[in-house]
Amino acid sequence: MDVTLLGTGGPSGLPRPSCPCSSCAVALGVDARAATALLVDGALMLDLTPGVAFAAARAGHSLGGVRQVLLSHPHDGPAVEVPAGLPQPGRVPDGRELALLTGHRVRAVAMDAPGTGYAVTGPDGQRLLYLPPGGAPAGLEENGKDVYDMVLADVVGRPDALARLRAVGAVGPTTDVVAVHLDHDVPPGGELRRRLAAAGARAVPDGTTLAVGAYEDVPDVPRRTLVLGGARSGKSVEAERRLEAFPDVLYVATGGTRNGDGEWAARVSAHRDRRPGSWRTAETCDLVPLLADEGPPLLIDCLSLWLTDAMDAVGAWDDAEWAGGGERALRKRVRELTDAVRATRRTVVAVSNEVGSGIVPATASGRRYRDELGRLNAAFAGECEQVLLVVAGQALVLRG
């Protein structure tokens, strides 16, 4: 089964007409996208958009063989003109299945927002799932046998849709996840590709034809990632974004609650409000056992506070204790942590502060902490497939 993406953009396309934002300003060439529409084996069209006949011609396809046109989401504005020869577009009721003479079967999937998703099974058994913009499947049940070969969804706008599909086994390591309905929420080009790759997804230019079931181009999600950045740089948001398309993430908070500190409580509350409801939280600095266990992805926020706890435990703030064995004890703890990172089978995203580029601390203990955090960051980064530095909310890839 082949799928031609006649468009991959949001309902208004990309760039949006008359939009002055920076994303629309640079959405040129292959980064310009018409509203999403799919042509399946030349026989089934999912979503009818303006200019679809010209888009098909540019992609080297005729619409003469289209036997069914299905709509996935409400269309605002004037009705789209149906090109000559195409059947009138329709919609399959949720839960119902439509059988085409071509051997394709289309089942309507209920959404948690206005619109309809379509699960298409080809004549040879390949399976794809197409979701409307802003929608995620509702009422999914776990069934690890039914893994889709391809999923086309609003990965940027609704990453939780992908998390839900992964949670019930509908998306596996070989599922080709293709982002569609791409709007101006994320800058195009390299930034878009990086964010999608972190979710195990990819984007393709308009007019691309994909073979359903060919998973050679499925991106490998980095198993270990370190996200560095200064204060309020956006490093925690970046780390959370990298796992929001995965279910049952364990958020490891190393800072504790700090009873009585109102400002700290406000920070913790803001972090919790950002997290998906399916994530769990563990407040601990005992990271080695977590890394050794099997389980869902870990988000560790942050290594800076882990180091503070470790330095407290070995008496690192006292010069005599530091010289009398504290330094050796801290080195041992750091080595145990990095060895656990090397051996872990879990997906791990860790956050740490980058403090080595600012003012030299005025105290010996402050300089000691700065130096040890630099050593810890370097050792931890050495065990990671990907390392990012976040500056002013922008992630720079240092490794991977």
LOTIGU-140270 format. One record per residue (C-alpha): y, x, z. Coordinates in Angstrom, 3 decimals. Layout:
<recs>
[[Y X Z]]
...
</recs>
This chain:
<recs>
[[0.000 0.000 0.000]]
[[3.392 1.371 -1.031]]
[[6.775 0.419 0.408]]
[[10.054 1.057 -1.414]]
[[13.116 0.972 0.809]]
[[15.762 -0.570 -1.409]]
[[18.197 -0.216 1.484]]
[[17.987 1.248 4.985]]
[[21.372 0.331 6.493]]
[[22.608 -2.317 8.877]]
[[23.418 -5.811 7.618]]
[[26.929 -4.642 6.633]]
[[25.684 -1.408 5.085]]
[[26.806 2.116 5.887]]
[[29.657 2.864 5.598]]
[[30.917 -0.520 6.704]]
[[33.638 -1.873 4.443]]
[[37.116 -0.918 5.712]]
[[35.734 0.737 8.860]]
[[37.801 3.827 9.841]]
[[35.267 5.339 12.306]]
[[34.096 8.925 11.914]]
[[30.490 7.913 11.181]]
[[31.529 5.693 8.277]]
[[33.915 8.369 7.009]]
[[31.083 10.873 6.487]]
[[28.412 8.409 5.312]]
[[28.367 9.734 1.773]]
[[25.657 10.571 -0.738]]
[[22.171 10.250 0.779]]
[[23.766 9.185 4.066]]
[[25.283 6.065 2.455]]
[[22.961 3.095 2.986]]
[[22.804 -0.447 1.630]]
[[21.617 -3.274 3.869]]
[[17.892 -2.963 4.567]]
[[15.469 -4.565 2.100]]
[[11.821 -3.658 1.444]]
[[9.657 -3.991 -1.645]]
[[5.928 -3.942 -0.844]]
[[3.623 -3.079 -3.757]]
[[6.127 -4.674 -6.122]]
[[4.863 -8.094 -4.993]]
[[6.469 -8.854 -1.634]]
[[10.134 -8.500 -0.736]]
[[11.267 -8.446 2.876]]
[[14.945 -9.413 3.143]]
[[17.130 -10.207 0.190]]
[[20.425 -8.330 0.112]]
[[23.337 -8.100 -2.345]]
[[22.643 -5.769 -5.264]]
[[18.905 -5.653 -4.621]]
[[18.060 -5.845 -8.330]]
[[20.222 -2.803 -9.106]]
[[18.733 -0.976 -6.109]]
[[15.234 -1.646 -7.428]]
[[16.194 -0.427 -10.887]]
[[17.647 2.790 -9.455]]
[[14.372 3.334 -7.600]]
[[12.414 2.838 -10.817]]
[[11.002 -0.590 -9.976]]
[[11.164 -4.009 -11.541]]
[[11.374 -7.194 -9.495]]
[[9.405 -9.090 -12.127]]
[[6.205 -8.940 -10.089]]
[[7.688 -10.238 -6.815]]
[[5.739 -13.325 -5.704]]
[[7.243 -13.865 -2.260]]
[[10.619 -13.191 -0.635]]
[[10.815 -13.433 3.162]]
[[13.876 -13.209 5.385]]
[[13.737 -11.519 8.780]]
[[17.148 -12.281 10.296]]
[[20.088 -14.686 9.950]]
[[22.551 -13.666 7.261]]
[[26.244 -14.068 8.042]]
[[28.780 -14.812 5.359]]
[[28.217 -16.401 1.947]]
[[24.711 -16.981 0.691]]
[[23.165 -14.084 -1.232]]
[[22.655 -14.864 -4.898]]
[[18.976 -14.883 -5.835]]
[[18.395 -12.720 -8.947]]
[[16.868 -14.503 -11.916]]
[[13.089 -14.630 -11.768]]
[[12.810 -14.175 -8.009]]
[[11.355 -16.986 -5.884]]
[[13.602 -18.640 -3.347]]
[[13.541 -16.728 -0.045]]
[[11.839 -18.288 2.946]]
[[10.640 -17.540 6.445]]
[[7.200 -17.767 8.052]]
[[7.086 -19.607 11.413]]
[[6.304 -17.408 14.403]]
[[2.590 -16.826 14.832]]
[[1.657 -18.204 11.405]]
[[0.049 -16.168 8.648]]
[[0.761 -16.295 4.936]]
[[-1.841 -15.156 2.399]]
[[-0.647 -13.996 -1.031]]
[[-2.678 -14.068 -4.230]]
[[-2.176 -10.302 -4.424]]
[[-4.388 -9.840 -1.362]]
[[-1.557 -9.191 1.098]]
[[-1.511 -11.080 4.395]]
[[1.768 -11.568 6.262]]
[[1.852 -12.648 9.909]]
[[5.132 -13.656 11.554]]
[[5.812 -11.879 14.864]]
[[8.035 -13.546 17.469]]
[[11.147 -11.615 18.522]]
[[13.216 -11.539 21.717]]
[[16.360 -12.070 19.615]]
[[17.166 -14.246 16.587]]
[[14.946 -13.263 13.692]]
[[11.335 -12.802 12.664]]
[[9.178 -9.723 12.454]]
[[6.483 -9.396 9.799]]
[[3.106 -7.702 10.146]]
[[1.800 -7.021 6.650]]
[[-1.809 -6.135 5.899]]
[[-2.446 -4.739 2.418]]
[[-5.453 -5.412 0.190]]
[[-7.056 -2.151 1.356]]
[[-6.426 -2.789 5.042]]
[[-3.310 -0.696 5.699]]
[[-0.976 -2.317 8.216]]
[[2.794 -2.183 8.522]]
[[5.213 -3.880 10.872]]
[[8.781 -4.707 9.889]]
[[11.256 -5.758 12.590]]
[[14.712 -7.320 12.095]]
[[17.925 -5.636 13.274]]
[[18.529 -5.866 17.009]]
[[15.079 -7.303 17.696]]
[[11.989 -6.281 19.645]]
[[8.583 -8.001 19.672]]
[[8.110 -10.631 22.376]]
[[4.873 -11.430 24.190]]
[[2.870 -8.414 23.096]]
[[-0.635 -7.995 24.489]]
[[-2.427 -4.674 24.883]]
[[-4.870 -4.081 22.047]]
[[-5.512 -0.422 21.309]]
[[-7.639 -1.259 18.258]]
[[-4.761 -2.597 16.163]]
[[-2.606 0.472 15.521]]
[[-0.028 0.055 12.776]]
[[0.007 2.655 10.029]]
[[3.763 2.225 9.593]]
[[6.538 0.607 11.628]]
[[9.993 -0.029 10.179]]
[[12.423 -0.954 12.937]]
[[15.895 -0.658 14.423]]
[[14.982 2.514 16.330]]
[[18.600 3.439 17.099]]
[[19.739 0.009 18.265]]
[[16.518 -1.071 20.025]]
[[14.491 1.985 21.082]]
[[12.794 -0.224 23.671]]
[[11.070 -2.049 20.796]]
[[9.217 1.148 20.014]]
[[8.452 1.649 23.707]]
[[6.921 -1.840 23.888]]
[[4.732 -1.152 20.861]]
[[3.576 2.144 22.336]]
[[2.822 0.473 25.667]]
[[0.294 -1.909 24.076]]
[[-1.219 0.692 21.739]]
[[0.291 -0.739 18.553]]
[[2.003 2.594 17.792]]
[[-0.025 5.783 18.011]]
[[0.417 9.481 17.186]]
[[-0.276 8.896 13.481]]
[[1.997 5.855 13.077]]
[[4.809 6.578 10.657]]
[[7.897 5.165 12.384]]
[[10.784 4.761 9.927]]
[[14.254 3.833 11.151]]
[[15.988 1.050 9.213]]
[[19.044 -1.158 9.829]]
[[20.964 2.093 10.389]]
[[24.539 1.361 11.350]]
[[27.461 3.506 12.517]]
[[26.204 3.800 16.109]]
[[24.942 7.331 15.471]]
[[26.505 9.947 13.197]]
[[24.482 10.391 10.019]]
[[22.858 13.576 8.827]]
[[21.504 16.176 11.215]]
[[22.417 14.320 14.410]]
[[20.593 11.201 13.274]]
[[17.502 13.176 12.276]]
[[17.457 14.989 15.634]]
[[17.693 11.795 17.674]]
[[15.035 10.042 15.634]]
[[12.658 13.014 15.785]]
[[12.868 12.940 19.594]]
[[11.584 9.352 19.411]]
[[8.817 10.275 16.958]]
[[10.655 8.563 14.110]]
[[12.425 9.513 10.897]]
[[14.905 8.185 8.368]]
[[14.679 8.332 4.583]]
[[17.306 7.790 1.860]]
[[17.663 4.471 0.069]]
[[15.258 4.162 -2.842]]
[[12.446 6.151 -1.190]]
[[8.884 4.964 -1.793]]
[[6.455 5.599 1.064]]
[[2.664 5.362 1.098]]
[[1.513 3.372 4.113]]
[[-1.148 5.334 5.969]]
[[0.063 8.777 4.904]]
[[1.171 10.328 8.195]]
[[1.814 13.930 7.137]]
[[5.563 13.452 7.602]]
[[5.345 11.937 11.099]]
[[7.547 14.197 13.275]]
[[6.011 15.969 16.256]]
[[7.778 15.006 19.484]]
[[8.540 18.152 21.531]]
[[6.311 18.092 24.610]]
[[8.678 20.152 26.782]]
[[12.456 19.979 26.471]]
[[15.234 21.486 28.568]]
[[18.684 19.886 28.367]]
[[21.536 22.085 29.623]]
[[25.192 21.241 30.078]]
[[28.215 21.376 32.318]]
[[29.516 18.702 34.647]]
[[29.982 15.320 32.952]]
[[28.946 16.803 29.630]]
[[26.523 13.972 28.874]]
[[23.363 15.992 29.543]]
[[21.660 13.272 31.613]]
[[22.445 10.626 28.998]]
[[20.994 12.917 26.326]]
[[17.834 13.460 28.364]]
[[17.380 9.740 28.976]]
[[17.957 8.982 25.304]]
[[15.107 11.299 24.334]]
[[12.586 9.180 26.250]]
[[13.942 5.640 25.880]]
[[11.457 4.909 23.072]]
[[8.514 5.675 25.380]]
[[7.033 3.370 28.050]]
[[6.348 4.014 31.742]]
[[8.512 7.110 32.066]]
[[8.560 8.643 35.564]]
[[12.130 9.591 36.486]]
[[11.979 12.471 38.987]]
[[15.203 12.570 41.015]]
[[15.492 15.873 42.868]]
[[18.763 15.074 44.640]]
[[17.556 12.530 47.178]]
[[19.758 9.760 48.551]]
[[22.184 11.784 50.748]]
[[22.615 8.990 53.273]]
[[26.252 8.314 54.074]]
[[27.647 9.917 50.904]]
[[29.279 7.022 49.036]]
[[30.271 9.048 45.989]]
[[26.695 10.323 45.577]]
[[25.332 6.792 45.978]]
[[27.620 5.639 43.159]]
[[26.286 8.404 40.897]]
[[22.685 7.475 41.678]]
[[23.421 3.793 41.033]]
[[24.987 4.571 37.638]]
[[21.901 6.557 36.635]]
[[19.565 3.766 37.710]]
[[21.519 1.138 35.794]]
[[21.142 3.157 32.573]]
[[17.363 3.450 32.794]]
[[14.982 0.993 31.118]]
[[13.398 -1.452 33.537]]
[[9.900 -0.153 32.793]]
[[10.684 3.327 34.168]]
[[9.606 4.335 37.676]]
[[11.466 6.683 40.016]]
[[10.163 9.408 42.338]]
[[12.612 11.181 44.651]]
[[11.040 14.574 45.227]]
[[11.431 18.302 44.669]]
[[7.659 18.844 44.666]]
[[7.399 19.220 40.899]]
[[4.265 21.346 40.532]]
[[1.760 18.564 41.421]]
[[3.508 16.126 39.083]]
[[3.317 18.613 36.221]]
[[-0.371 19.231 36.929]]
[[-1.273 15.518 36.867]]
[[-2.061 13.505 33.765]]
[[0.320 10.648 33.174]]
[[3.354 9.266 31.360]]
[[6.382 11.371 30.404]]
[[8.460 12.988 33.151]]
[[12.243 13.120 33.183]]
[[13.334 15.691 35.782]]
[[16.994 15.412 36.808]]
[[17.777 18.024 37.747]]
[[16.615 21.640 38.130]]
[[19.941 22.594 39.709]]
[[19.219 20.435 42.757]]
[[15.603 21.619 42.809]]
[[16.933 25.168 43.099]]
[[19.272 24.183 45.922]]
[[16.299 22.750 47.844]]
[[14.197 25.845 47.127]]
[[16.965 28.195 48.275]]
[[17.388 26.127 51.449]]
[[13.667 26.448 52.137]]
[[13.621 30.270 51.859]]
[[16.895 30.873 53.700]]
[[18.599 32.246 50.621]]
[[22.106 31.593 51.927]]
[[21.725 34.141 54.718]]
[[22.004 37.758 53.556]]
[[19.511 39.048 56.131]]
[[16.888 36.399 55.334]]
[[17.447 36.894 51.613]]
[[16.839 40.634 51.912]]
[[13.971 40.189 54.371]]
[[11.755 38.108 52.098]]
[[13.804 35.146 50.904]]
[[14.328 36.613 47.451]]
[[10.588 37.257 46.987]]
[[9.769 33.750 48.203]]
[[12.212 32.180 45.751]]
[[10.839 34.235 42.853]]
[[7.360 32.964 43.770]]
[[8.523 29.330 43.757]]
[[10.204 29.721 40.379]]
[[7.091 31.402 38.961]]
[[4.885 28.571 40.248]]
[[7.191 26.033 38.597]]
[[7.325 27.755 35.223]]
[[3.540 28.326 35.283]]
[[3.123 24.581 35.868]]
[[5.439 23.817 32.942]]
[[3.386 26.101 30.723]]
[[0.121 24.414 31.717]]
[[1.267 20.790 31.749]]
[[-0.189 18.229 29.354]]
[[2.596 15.736 29.986]]
[[5.734 15.195 27.950]]
[[8.581 16.657 30.023]]
[[12.346 16.469 29.634]]
[[14.244 18.440 32.284]]
[[17.988 18.574 32.961]]
[[19.879 21.534 34.388]]
[[23.460 22.647 34.814]]
[[24.873 25.532 32.827]]
[[27.197 27.241 35.320]]
[[27.320 30.803 34.042]]
[[30.314 30.362 31.751]]
[[32.902 29.320 34.309]]
[[34.873 30.980 37.075]]
[[33.012 33.579 39.147]]
[[32.336 31.983 42.568]]
[[34.436 33.371 45.412]]
[[31.550 33.672 47.894]]
[[28.411 35.787 47.882]]
[[26.220 32.700 48.334]]
[[27.937 30.981 45.411]]
[[27.371 33.989 43.185]]
[[23.751 34.136 44.326]]
[[23.210 30.496 43.384]]
[[24.879 30.977 39.997]]
[[22.689 33.997 39.239]]
[[19.466 32.327 40.369]]
[[20.198 29.188 38.378]]
[[20.755 31.311 35.294]]
[[17.397 33.013 35.851]]
[[15.668 29.678 36.459]]
[[17.148 28.136 33.305]]
[[16.060 31.129 31.220]]
[[12.527 31.091 32.636]]
[[12.149 27.325 32.217]]
[[13.584 27.429 28.671]]
[[11.022 30.075 27.771]]
[[8.255 27.520 28.321]]
[[9.883 24.733 26.281]]
[[9.479 23.829 22.636]]
[[13.056 22.589 22.496]]
[[16.227 23.579 24.358]]
[[19.548 21.738 23.983]]
[[23.053 22.528 25.176]]
[[25.288 19.466 25.592]]
[[29.039 20.025 25.201]]
[[31.506 17.100 25.223]]
[[28.634 14.694 24.655]]
[[27.384 16.597 21.610]]
[[23.916 18.168 21.703]]
[[23.517 21.622 20.179]]
[[19.957 22.704 19.453]]
[[19.348 26.185 20.859]]
[[15.624 26.202 20.253]]
[[13.178 24.063 18.344]]
</recs>
